[in-house]
Amino acid sequence: MAPRPLIIDTDPGKDDAVAILSALGVPDALDVRMMTAAQGNVALEKTAANILRLCELAGRVDIAVHAGCPRPILQPSNAAPHVHGDDGLGGAGLPMPAMALSQGHAVPAIVDAIRTSSRPVTIAGLAPLTNIAMALVMAPDIVGNIERIAVMGGSFSGGNITPFASYNLHSDPHAARIVFECGAPVTMVGLDVTRKTMPSPQWLAALRATGSAAGVFVADLWSNPTLCFNDACVIGYLLEPSLFRVERTPVEIEINDPVEIGRTRRSPSGRPVDTVMDVDVPAFFDLMRRTLCATGAEQEVLEADGAEGSRPAVARRATV
């Protein structure tokens, strides 16, 4: 099967870094056409630089990277350096990138990439959804060539930035409303499932033992575990949806109430979306090991390791 065309819109962010490295590790499954930088966990100039740094770490300097909108549609920016560090990557010490950003703003680049693709494109929305929403407003015709928009955000069980809302949707709720109601298939990968994906010290030690550049980097990021593998759940879902339990339900995003703004709720007036509610946790972390450590020698270490969730039948290739 040909790899799935994928655009990643992201604001790295430690968990974004895991998602990016995971996606870049399986080119036979995911054809990452471009990545676009959004403001979010840190300011736009830092998120854009972080994408470039991660591309270089993964040896994928061929990926087009475009900087996007520097702020939400209506709200002020809401960075989270207390979670992700001042640079967004927890002070991980990656050198500043040698590769340059691609010419042109992210929004028209998204539009052009989708319009010109010979196959429907999947979008992984790992950040506040400003860039994706603006592309849909600028060119609503692109909906016809979008296979799916998989969004990391939302929650039916309480937020992580307010008692009601998840960070990404709270940061630009108006953009989220545009995306959820655009007419393309939408999957909400929210806190209901991502809160179950805190890596264990044993898993991180096994990852470090592979010697993989990506694996060691991720283990270093979680030396002080402050969050789950939130954004990586989107990539896991796109690679192996059978690991996840999904409910089809109408979802409405609050944009008026200043207290509950960004909240996702089940509502008959909302548009039906696929909401991810549960995950096979050992199998998910097995998938993450395989995607982060994709070379033969590193796989041998992983397959010999007795850590949780080994599944030899799919040990060497993630499937779409």
PLY file of the C-alpha trace (Angstrom):
ply
format ascii 1.0
element vertex 320
property float x
property float y
property float z
element edge 319
property int vertex1
property int vertex2
end_header
0.00 0.00 0.00
1.32 3.45 -0.91
2.17 5.69 2.06
-0.55 8.07 3.20
0.02 11.73 2.17
0.29 13.74 5.40
0.60 17.39 6.42
1.63 17.99 10.04
0.64 21.31 11.61
2.49 21.61 14.88
3.94 23.79 17.66
6.82 21.77 19.15
6.46 21.17 22.20
7.86 17.98 23.70
4.95 15.73 22.79
4.89 17.28 19.30
8.54 16.23 19.00
7.63 12.60 19.69
4.84 12.78 17.11
7.11 14.33 14.47
9.95 11.85 14.99
7.48 8.96 14.98
5.90 10.09 11.70
9.25 10.67 10.02
10.44 7.24 11.12
7.98 5.34 8.90
8.20 6.75 5.36
6.74 3.50 4.00
3.52 4.30 5.88
3.38 8.10 6.07
4.44 10.41 3.25
5.02 13.63 5.18
4.50 16.20 2.41
5.18 19.23 4.61
5.11 20.55 8.14
3.67 23.89 9.13
4.49 25.84 12.27
1.81 27.33 14.48
2.12 29.51 17.56
1.20 27.61 20.67
3.46 25.95 23.22
5.99 28.70 22.48
6.10 31.62 20.04
6.06 31.03 16.28
9.74 31.71 15.67
10.62 29.02 18.22
8.11 26.43 17.01
9.32 26.90 13.41
12.96 26.51 14.47
12.07 23.42 16.50
10.49 21.71 13.50
13.69 22.32 11.53
15.82 20.99 14.40
13.73 17.82 14.58
13.90 17.30 10.81
17.68 17.47 11.04
17.74 15.05 13.99
15.68 12.61 11.90
17.84 13.12 8.81
14.86 14.45 6.86
16.08 17.79 5.56
13.99 17.17 2.44
10.76 18.12 4.26
9.23 21.49 3.39
8.61 23.55 6.55
6.48 26.71 6.44
5.87 29.22 9.23
2.23 30.10 9.76
0.03 32.40 11.81
1.80 34.10 14.74
-1.35 34.37 16.88
-4.87 32.96 17.24
-7.78 34.39 15.26
-9.30 36.43 18.11
-7.54 35.58 21.35
-4.08 36.45 22.66
-1.40 33.79 22.52
-1.12 31.44 25.49
2.34 29.87 25.55
3.26 27.11 28.01
7.00 27.40 28.80
6.34 26.00 32.30
5.56 22.66 30.61
7.78 22.66 27.53
10.67 24.92 28.52
11.52 28.34 27.16
12.62 26.88 23.83
9.69 24.45 23.61
11.88 21.35 23.78
12.68 21.30 27.45
16.20 22.67 26.96
17.14 19.50 25.08
20.22 21.13 23.60
19.62 20.51 19.90
21.75 22.86 17.81
20.07 25.66 15.93
19.06 24.39 12.48
21.19 24.67 9.38
18.21 24.08 7.09
16.02 27.08 6.28
12.29 27.56 6.31
10.54 27.15 2.98
9.44 30.28 1.19
5.88 31.43 1.67
3.30 31.42 4.44
1.92 28.13 5.75
-1.72 28.84 4.90
-1.40 29.14 1.09
1.17 26.34 1.20
-1.42 24.03 2.82
-4.00 25.05 0.23
-1.63 24.41 -2.67
-0.41 21.08 -1.32
-3.96 19.77 -0.94
-5.22 21.12 -4.27
-2.34 19.63 -6.23
-2.18 16.23 -4.50
-3.17 13.30 -6.69
-4.47 11.52 -3.57
-6.56 12.84 -0.67
-4.38 14.34 2.05
-4.55 13.69 5.78
-3.81 16.55 8.18
-2.44 16.00 11.67
-3.43 19.03 13.75
-1.07 18.97 16.73
-1.35 22.65 17.67
-3.93 25.38 18.01
-5.79 25.01 14.71
-5.27 28.54 13.37
-3.33 27.59 10.23
-5.72 24.80 9.26
-8.80 26.96 9.86
-7.40 29.82 7.80
-6.65 27.44 4.92
-10.26 26.20 5.03
-11.57 29.78 5.07
-9.25 30.83 2.24
-10.06 27.82 0.05
-13.12 25.82 1.13
-12.79 23.69 -2.01
-9.84 21.83 -0.45
-12.29 19.89 1.75
-12.94 17.65 -1.25
-9.32 16.43 -1.24
-8.89 15.98 2.50
-9.06 12.36 3.63
-9.17 13.23 7.33
-8.18 15.89 9.87
-6.90 14.23 13.05
-6.87 16.79 15.86
-5.04 16.49 19.15
-7.41 18.29 21.49
-10.75 18.23 23.19
-12.03 16.38 26.23
-15.26 15.11 27.72
-13.60 14.59 31.12
-12.16 17.99 31.99
-9.41 20.16 30.58
-5.69 20.68 31.14
-5.53 24.46 30.72
-8.89 25.22 32.37
-11.25 22.87 34.19
-13.23 22.64 30.94
-10.90 22.91 27.93
-7.83 21.27 26.44
-4.88 23.50 25.64
-4.99 23.36 21.84
-8.71 24.09 21.50
-8.71 26.69 24.26
-5.82 28.49 22.56
-7.88 29.10 19.40
-11.46 27.94 19.91
-12.76 29.85 16.89
-10.29 28.05 14.64
-11.31 24.74 16.22
-14.98 25.46 15.50
-14.13 26.15 11.84
-12.17 22.91 11.51
-14.72 20.70 13.25
-17.53 22.09 11.10
-15.67 22.23 7.76
-17.24 19.10 6.27
-14.10 16.98 6.07
-13.89 13.83 8.22
-12.55 14.85 11.64
-11.09 12.68 14.39
-10.78 14.18 17.87
-7.86 12.63 19.74
-8.51 14.25 23.08
-7.45 14.07 26.69
-9.86 11.21 27.36
-7.35 8.93 25.62
-4.05 10.85 25.73
-4.03 11.00 29.54
-3.44 7.23 29.46
-0.08 7.55 27.68
2.52 8.53 30.26
5.68 6.54 29.43
7.07 4.41 32.25
10.69 4.66 33.43
11.22 1.09 32.21
9.94 1.93 28.72
12.15 5.03 28.56
15.18 3.01 29.67
14.53 0.45 26.94
14.17 3.24 24.41
17.45 4.81 25.50
19.22 1.44 25.30
18.62 1.25 21.55
21.08 4.08 20.96
18.71 5.56 18.40
19.21 9.32 18.05
15.45 9.86 18.20
15.02 7.39 21.05
17.75 8.91 23.20
16.38 12.38 22.50
12.87 11.40 23.60
14.19 9.63 26.71
16.08 12.80 27.61
12.94 14.91 27.15
11.09 12.69 29.63
13.88 12.58 32.22
11.53 14.88 34.14
8.11 13.55 33.08
5.65 16.43 32.99
3.16 15.31 30.36
1.83 12.34 28.43
2.49 11.43 24.78
-0.48 13.57 23.75
0.36 14.52 20.17
1.98 11.16 19.46
-1.46 9.58 19.90
-2.51 11.23 16.63
0.31 9.55 14.74
-0.39 6.26 16.52
-4.03 6.48 15.48
-3.15 7.18 11.85
-0.72 4.26 11.77
-2.71 1.63 13.68
-6.30 2.73 14.28
-7.17 -0.76 15.53
-5.31 0.05 18.77
-7.88 2.71 19.63
-11.55 2.69 20.63
-13.47 5.32 18.69
-16.99 6.66 19.18
-18.94 8.57 16.56
-20.62 11.48 18.34
-21.76 15.06 17.61
-19.34 17.57 19.16
-19.86 21.27 19.81
-17.03 23.65 20.73
-17.79 26.51 23.11
-16.78 29.90 21.73
-19.03 32.31 23.67
-18.81 31.56 27.39
-15.59 33.21 28.67
-15.26 30.63 31.45
-15.85 27.49 29.41
-14.39 28.74 26.11
-12.77 25.93 24.13
-14.79 23.22 25.84
-15.90 20.24 23.75
-19.27 18.76 24.61
-21.56 16.16 23.16
-24.49 18.05 21.68
-27.19 17.31 19.11
-26.36 20.65 17.50
-22.74 19.67 16.94
-21.28 17.99 13.87
-20.57 14.24 14.20
-16.88 13.46 14.54
-14.89 10.36 15.42
-13.80 10.74 19.05
-10.98 8.53 20.33
-11.79 7.36 23.86
-9.40 4.53 24.73
-6.16 2.86 23.63
-4.34 -0.44 24.06
-1.55 1.18 26.07
1.16 -1.54 25.83
0.59 -1.90 22.09
0.71 1.88 21.65
4.08 2.12 23.35
5.34 -0.81 21.31
4.35 1.11 18.18
6.12 4.22 19.45
9.33 2.24 20.02
9.19 0.84 16.51
8.60 4.19 14.85
11.19 6.08 16.88
13.83 3.37 16.36
13.33 2.28 12.80
16.74 0.94 11.72
17.54 -2.73 11.71
20.11 -2.73 14.54
17.85 -0.70 16.79
14.92 -3.00 16.06
17.00 -6.00 17.13
17.55 -4.40 20.53
13.83 -3.71 20.85
12.76 -7.18 19.77
15.21 -8.82 22.20
13.99 -6.62 25.04
11.34 -8.10 27.30
9.57 -4.79 27.90
5.80 -4.40 27.81
3.71 -4.98 24.73
6.08 -6.70 22.29
4.17 -7.87 19.20
6.54 -9.76 16.83
3.96 -10.04 14.05
4.19 -6.30 13.42
7.65 -5.66 14.80
9.20 -4.23 11.67
6.56 -2.18 9.99
3.79 0.11 11.05
0.68 -0.19 8.94
-1.85 2.37 7.83
0 1
1 2
2 3
3 4
4 5
5 6
6 7
7 8
8 9
9 10
10 11
11 12
12 13
13 14
14 15
15 16
16 17
17 18
18 19
19 20
20 21
21 22
22 23
23 24
24 25
25 26
26 27
27 28
28 29
29 30
30 31
31 32
32 33
33 34
34 35
35 36
36 37
37 38
38 39
39 40
40 41
41 42
42 43
43 44
44 45
45 46
46 47
47 48
48 49
49 50
50 51
51 52
52 53
53 54
54 55
55 56
56 57
57 58
58 59
59 60
60 61
61 62
62 63
63 64
64 65
65 66
66 67
67 68
68 69
69 70
70 71
71 72
72 73
73 74
74 75
75 76
76 77
77 78
78 79
79 80
80 81
81 82
82 83
83 84
84 85
85 86
86 87
87 88
88 89
89 90
90 91
91 92
92 93
93 94
94 95
95 96
96 97
97 98
98 99
99 100
100 101
101 102
102 103
103 104
104 105
105 106
106 107
107 108
108 109
109 110
110 111
111 112
112 113
113 114
114 115
115 116
116 117
117 118
118 119
119 120
120 121
121 122
122 123
123 124
124 125
125 126
126 127
127 128
128 129
129 130
130 131
131 132
132 133
133 134
134 135
135 136
136 137
137 138
138 139
139 140
140 141
141 142
142 143
143 144
144 145
145 146
146 147
147 148
148 149
149 150
150 151
151 152
152 153
153 154
154 155
155 156
156 157
157 158
158 159
159 160
160 161
161 162
162 163
163 164
164 165
165 166
166 167
167 168
168 169
169 170
170 171
171 172
172 173
173 174
174 175
175 176
176 177
177 178
178 179
179 180
180 181
181 182
182 183
183 184
184 185
185 186
186 187
187 188
188 189
189 190
190 191
191 192
192 193
193 194
194 195
195 196
196 197
197 198
198 199
199 200
200 201
201 202
202 203
203 204
204 205
205 206
206 207
207 208
208 209
209 210
210 211
211 212
212 213
213 214
214 215
215 216
216 217
217 218
218 219
219 220
220 221
221 222
222 223
223 224
224 225
225 226
226 227
227 228
228 229
229 230
230 231
231 232
232 233
233 234
234 235
235 236
236 237
237 238
238 239
239 240
240 241
241 242
242 243
243 244
244 245
245 246
246 247
247 248
248 249
249 250
250 251
251 252
252 253
253 254
254 255
255 256
256 257
257 258
258 259
259 260
260 261
261 262
262 263
263 264
264 265
265 266
266 267
267 268
268 269
269 270
270 271
271 272
272 273
273 274
274 275
275 276
276 277
277 278
278 279
279 280
280 281
281 282
282 283
283 284
284 285
285 286
286 287
287 288
288 289
289 290
290 291
291 292
292 293
293 294
294 295
295 296
296 297
297 298
298 299
299 300
300 301
301 302
302 303
303 304
304 305
305 306
306 307
307 308
308 309
309 310
310 311
311 312
312 313
313 314
314 315
315 316
316 317
317 318
318 319
